[in-house]
């Protein structure tokens, strides 16, 4: 209930963003017709996306009718894409499934027609909690990094990434995040349990990023971007490394940023923070207000493990409109096989995606793309849900509502789309809308209540009468 309460706060302030950061380039011209395709996933349909037809007709706004208004005359930030993380756990799980099931999952995620059209991939540099073991890429105390070798990744991760790349094509956006430097670079001499990067290894660690980028690009995987550190404010029982805001600023400003530029990697998208929304503005404000640091920063990465403080996104977007915001990680924690078909999992995803998009985000990447029947593998038993689970003992593939609900956004809101003002006058119907590069408009409507809600869709003097089923998500293509 906490997430729903916070989403209502976001609903109340979402209109603030409607007046800021309007796209200044030539607007995409709408080409919508009266015929509308409507796709619905509801609890009553058992996770099936059902297609139907409806139509727009001349109409007017009425005060006492639940109405969703779409205004294509105001266009905002450009959308980059959706995706998920190919971790060690995801790659190992996929490899344990029969070949036909592997192909099914690849199609389900990355094919824009038969699947939900992911075009973004995140992965871990060195091990993370969703690895079967703790590892890095160099020998102990090798300050020159002469032993650097990504052989560990060639067994599972690289084959998975390359399969996805083959389906996505040139539009793939691949980025990586470190959970921890090698133990010998840290103050606690352990990749786990927090600790800080030793000052004498700031440059060594910056060079490590370069080595990783070069190694992956030698595998013909272009690196689009990177985050400086996953969750820099948390001491975890798994791989973690602490940076106070000033420490991450110093590392980026004096070491990582200059090192990337000196190695002809100025085009790599550097994403700072990579942690929860609640402390995002606090963490990055000094960095972004310092031109010598800000010049290295492309964007801010945010997670959802704060219960939904979307209003902080809006403040950040208004203060720094030239800095991109993106969702870099989120999952439903506490894996329980009895909850695999809970619609609440899908609703958590949709509520977060919808509010993040309305806050000005330009990409959204889920956590593990696929996990096994135990919510792992995970070497510290931090098991979680994924949108798809592979039952490695039987070869079965299980889709959760998360997969379906994500698809209502990712399949229909494509890279290059621009956000429109979409405004609901009911707290019980949440909405967002984007215009794709072909001029077609996608409108997503989320109903997390236990009742059917009649409503009117209104756009430029035309209306369409609709019904939102209890516990459902709808995407209308105009």
N, C-alpha and C positions, 0 to 999 in steps of 0.2 A: 504493500500500500504506500510505502514511502516514495517509490519511484513515481506512482501515479500522482501523488500530491505535488511533487516537484514539477511534473510535467504540466500541471495546471498553472504553476507559477510561471513557467516558460511561456505557456499560452497567453497569459495576461500581458507579458512584456514583449512578445514576438513582434508586435506591430511597430516597436521602436525601430527595428531594422528595416522596415519597409521604406524609410525615408533616407537611408544612408547607402553609400557605396554603390550607386547606380552604375551599371556598365556604360562606359563612355564611347565605346566603339559602335559601329553600325549595328543596329538591332537586327535580330533574326525576324524575318517576316513570317507571321503565322499563316498557315495554309489549311487550317482545319475546316472541315465540312460539317454539315448537319448530322451526318452519320457518326456515331460514337461506338468504339469497342470498349466493353467493360469486362474487366477480369476480376474475379472475386475468389478469395480464399476465406472460408469460414469454418468455425469449429464443427458446424453441422455437416460440412462436406468432407471431413476427415482429411484435411491438408491438400485437397485437390484444388487447383486453380481452374475455375470455371469461366468460360468466355460467353458473353452475351452481347446483344446489340441494343442500342438505344439511340435517341435522336434529339438534337437541339431544335427548338422552335422559338419564334419571337415571344418575349415575355418581359416582365418587369419585376423589380425587387419588392418583396412584401415584408413588412416589419416583423410580423409574428411567425414567420416561417424559418425553420432551421435552414440556413443558406451557406453555401460555400461559394465565394466570389473569386474568380480568376481574372487578373488584370495583366494582359500581355503587353501593355504599353510601357511597363517598367521592368527592365531586365537587369539582373544583377550578376554576381560572379559566375565564371565559367567552370563547369564541372569537369573534373579530371577522370574520375572513375571509382569503381568498387573493386574490392579484392579481399584476400585473406592471407594468412601466414602459412608458408610451407616450412614448418619446423622439422626437427629430427623426428619427433613423434608422428607428425602427419605423414612424412615420407616413409617411415618404417611401417606404419599401418597400411599404407597403400601397397607397399611391396609384398605384404603378406596375403593380399587378396588375389583371387584368380584374375587372369589377364582381362577377361571380359568385364569384370567388375571394376578393375582399374580404369578401363576405357569408359565405362559408364560414368564414373565419378569425374573424370576429366571432361567429358562432354557436358555433364550436369553443371559444372562450374564455369567452364571457359568458352563454350560454344554460345554465341549470342542468339542463335535461332533455336536450337534444341535445348539449350541450357539457360543460365541466368547471366551470362556475358561478363564474367570477371575479366578485368584487364590489368589488375594490380597484384603484386606479390611482395610480401615482406618475408625476410628470413633472419635467422639469428647468426651473428658473427661470434664464434666460440659457442660453448654450450649454454643452454638455458634450462629452466625447470622441465620443459617438454623435450628433454633429451634423455636417452637411456643411461648416459654416463656424463661425467664432467670432463671436458677436453678443451684444449686450445690448439693453436697451429705452430707453436715454436717450442724448442727445447728450453729448459729452465736457464734463466740468466743470459739468454742469447740477445744481448742488447742490440746487436747489429741486425737481428732478424734474418740471419743467413740460413737458418733451418726452416723458415716459414714454408708451410705446405698444407694445402687444403685437402689432402688425401682422404681425411675423415668424411668430407662432404660428397665425395665421388661415389660412395656406396649407395646412398639413398636420396639425399637432398638434390644433388645436381641432376640426376635422371628425372626426378619429378618436375623440377623447374623447367628443364628443357622440353618435356612433354607439354607443359602448359604454354611455354613460349611458342611451340609449333602451332598450337591452336590459336593463340592470341595474335601472333604476328608482330609486325613492327610497332604496334600501339602498346605493347607491354610496358608497364612502369614497374621496375624492380628496385626495391630498396631494402636496406638491412639495418639491424640494430644490435649493438653489443649489450649483453647482460653483465659481463664482467671482463676486465683484462685478465691476463694470466696471473696466477696467485703471487708470483714473485714481484710483480709490479705494484702490489697493494700493501697498505699499511697493516692489514691483518693476516697477510700471507696466506690467503684463502680466497678462492673464487666465490665461495658462499658467504652468507652472513654479513653482507655490507662491506665495511672497510672503505678506505679512500684510495684513489690513485696516488702513488708516491710522487712528490714534486719532481724528483730526479728522473722520472719516467714519463713526464708529460710529452716530451718529443718522441720518445720510443713508441708510445701508444699512438701518437699521431701518425707516425710512420707505418704502424701496424694497419691502420685504415687504408693507407695507400697500397700496401701489399695485398690486402684482401680485395680491393677493387681491381687491381691488376690481375690477380689470379682468376677472378670470376670473368673478367672481360677476355682473358686468354681462353676461357671456355666458351666464348661467343655469347656471353650473357651481359648485355649492356647494363651498367648500373645507373639508374635514374637518380637515386638519392640515398640518404642515410640519416639516421638519427644519432645524436651525440651519445646518448645513454638511455637505456630503458629504465624508467622509474627511478630517477636519481635521488628521490627523497625517501626511499624505503629500504630498511634492513630486512632482507628476506632469508628464509632458511635455504633458499636456492641461490643461484648465481645472481649477485647484485653488487652494485658499487655506488657509493654515495658521492654526490656533488652538491654542496651548497650553491645557491645561485651565482655567487661571486666566483666560485671555483669553476663551474661550467663556463662562465663568461671568460675567465682567464684562459682556460684550456682552448676554447674556440678562438678567441681573439689573438692569442700569441702563438699558438701551436697548430691546432687542427686546420683552422681557416687558411693561414699562410702556407701550410704544407700542401693542402689541396691545390691552391692557386699555383704554387711553384711547380707542381707536377701536372700542369695543364688540365686540372680537374675543376676549374672554375664553374663549369656547367652542372656539376653535381648539386642536387637540391639538399641543402643542409637544414635539418629539422631539429629544433631544440626542444627541451623539456621532456616530451614523450611520457607524460604521466597524467594524473587525474585533473579534471576540469576545475575542481574547487580551488586549487593553488596555482593554476596556470598563469593568470595575469600577474600574480605576486612574483612568480619565478622569473618571468621573462621581461618585466617592465624595464629594469635597469639595462639589460642587454639591448633591447630595442630602442631605448632612448640614447644609447651611445653609438654614434655613427660608425666608429671604428670596429665595433662588434657587429652591429646590424648589417653591415655590408656583406658579411658572410652568411647571413641567415635568410633562407627562403621561406620557412614556415615554422609553425608551432604544432607539435603532435600532442594529442589529448586522448585520454582513456576514460572509461565510464565508471570506474569503481568508486564513485563518490555519490551515487544515487541520483544524479541528473541535474547538476548545477549549470544549466544551459545559459542562464543569465550572464555568467562570467564570460562565456564565449562572445556574447553580444558586446560586452564592454571592451573586450580585447579587439574585436573586429572594428568597432567604431574608433578606437584610439590609434590602431595601426592598420589602416585599410590596405596598405600595400603588402602586408605580411599575410601569407596563406595560413589557413587553419585546416588541419586534417585529423581524422580519427585514425589512430594507429593501433589500438588494441581494445578488445572487449570480449568477454565470454561469460557464460552463466556458470558460476562456480558450484562446487559440491556435487559432483556427478552421482546420480542415482538412476539406475536403469529403469526404475518404476516411473520416472518422470520424462522418459524419452519422448512421449507423445503429448506432453503438456503444452497447451496453447500459450500459457504464460511465458514460455521461453520465446516464442515468436513475437509476442506482444512487447516483451522487453527490448528485443532488437528493433522492432518498428518504431517504438516510442523514442528510442535514442537516435536512430537514423533520421527520423523526421525532424526532430528538434535540432539536431546538429546541422542538418541541411538548411533549416530556416535561420540558424545562427550565423550562416556564412561559410560553413565548411566547403572545401573543394574536392575532398576525397574521403573515402570511408573504407578502412580495411579491418576485417574481422580478425580474430586470433586464429587458432588452429583450423585449417580447412577440413581435416578429417582426423578422428581419433578412434581408438579401438573400443571394444565392449566394456572396458574398465575405466574409460575416460583418460587414457594415457596412450603410450607409455610415458611415465614421468618419474624421474629418479628420486624425487622427494615426496611422492604420493600426493602431490597437489593436483588431484584429478578434477577435470571439468567437462562440460558439454562442448560439443562441436555441432555445427549444422548437419553434418553427416557423420555417422559412426559406421565403421567397418567391423563386422563380427568375424574376427580372424579365425575362430574355430570352425565356423560353418561357411564362410565366404559370403554371408549375407550383407547387404548394405541397408542401413536404416536412415531414413530422412526424417529430421525433426521439423517442427513448425518454423524454426529459425531459417532453414533453407528456403521455405516457401515465402516467408515474410520478407526476407532480404530480396528475393527475386522480384517482388512487386516494385522495388526501386531499381535494382541493378539491370533488370532486363529491359526496362522501358525508359530509363533516364540514362542516356548514353554520353560518352565523352564528348565534350564540346557544347553540351546543353547549357542553358543559362536559367538561373532561378527566376521565377516570376513571383509577384505577390499573390499568395493564396490565403484567403482569410475566412475562417469559420466563425459564426456567431454563437456556436455551442461548444461548451467545454467538453462535451462527450464525443465530438467528432474533431479529430486532429487532421491537419492536411498540409501538404506541400505540393508545389507544381513547378515544372521545368518545361522550357521549350527546347526541343532538339534541333540540331542543325538543319534537318529537313523541313522545319516549320511546324511539325506536329507537336502537340502539347500533351504532356503526361500529368495527370492529377492523381495523387495518392490520398486516400481517405481511410483513416484508422478509427475503428470503434472497439474499445476495450470493455465496453459495458455488457451486461447480460440481457440487453433488450434491443429489439429492432428499432432503428431510428429513420423515419422518413425525412428526406431533405431535398433541397433544390440546388442544382449546380447552375451558377449564373456566369456568363461571359459575354461582355459587349452586347447587351440587349437581347441575348438569347438564354433560354432556360431549359433545363432537363430535370424531370422529376425522377427521384431515385429512392431506393430503400437500402439502408446499411444494416445487414444482418447482425445479430448479437455476436460479439467476439469475432470480428472480421476485419479484413483489409481489402480495399478495392483499388484498382488502378484503371482510370478512364483515359483512353487515348482519343484526343480530339483531332 
